[in-house]
């Protein structure tokens, strides 16, 4: 299918051809003899580094298989990643409900690549990403957590987080420091207080890659609200989406936001004091870090039918209130064919991806240009009516390790 490239063709193996097929340069010497010189041989490493750094990430990966010298340069610590133009995030789409197999979409070259992810056994695992690293957590015990680079396949399993096993609800978030590449992983767990439908225990657990250890930073009992499965870290602050339990007069307000300053790590603060209501009645909400700004993509509910989606909106948090950025035009909303009250959405840099669980159609919204655009069609065909699709976005980077 047009647009599809096997991931094997982007191999970063060092065992490629030893000599690149480059046209030689002919120069005359004093005796009039012709001297053949390889262009690759006369280019200094620093010049070659600069040339390669201007390529899209997929082209850099291909270049690493040209020869051992190019592989060593691209994987060298001196490779000018810091000066490289920002890479647009890729979107990985799981194409089966149980298996983690799928395709990754490159918005620059507008191509899909088929490749497997390490450390993910099922497509319904919790997933978060930041600066080239992806964090995954199993959906059963919520105790198996991995951090990996989907491009290089480098991975690490973290220690089991503290707190209740088999919580009712959990969230997962990762934040990578773009200078040191140290990372922070946060798991928020929510469990109903036994025998009390009104109250829910919420605890926040933080892992630092530098210390390789977990701490339980805060515990709080929420009344009338419970934790969910959406969280993200922006500028050192953890944002969690919480859900109304439909009691205490909160039935019309189904979603809210709470925040926790990870740098302070205070156990004496009240999470509910940071509460910000949702901008409108939502069927679902998806949180994302867009250049250290908190952005939410939400399904807008019908006024008289709160479980029915009538549109999709994008909002950005400003201080203690939401500012609407855009609403999906109706022609794009109709283009999904079928749309449940919930959907998959993920974003970083300036791009937000939105897809229906029931179809492979992928819509891209550019925050800087305020433009909507369909991706190239994913090279997979729906095999049965109840087949589900989901996904997440990540930055393609070679220099970040777990």
Secondary structure, DSSP 8 states (H G I E B T S, - for coil): -TTEEEGGGG---S-S-SS-----EEEE-TTS-EEEE-HHHHS-HHHHHHHHHTS-HHHHHHHTTT-HHHHHHHTSTTS--TTS-----EEEEE-SSSS--EEEEETTTTEEEE---TT--STTSEEEEETTEEEEE-SSSS--EEEE-TTT--EEE-----S-SS-SEEEEEEEE-TTT--EEEEEEEEEE-TT-TTEEEEEEEEEETTTTEEEEEEEEEEESEEEEEEEEEETTEEEEEEEE-S-TT-SS--EEEEEEETTT--SSS-GGGG-EE-SS-EEEEEEEEETTEEEEEEEEE-SS-TTSEEEEEEEEEETTEEEEEEE--HHHHHTTS---S--EEEEETTEEEEE-TT---EEEEETTTTEEEE----S----STT---EEEEE---SS---
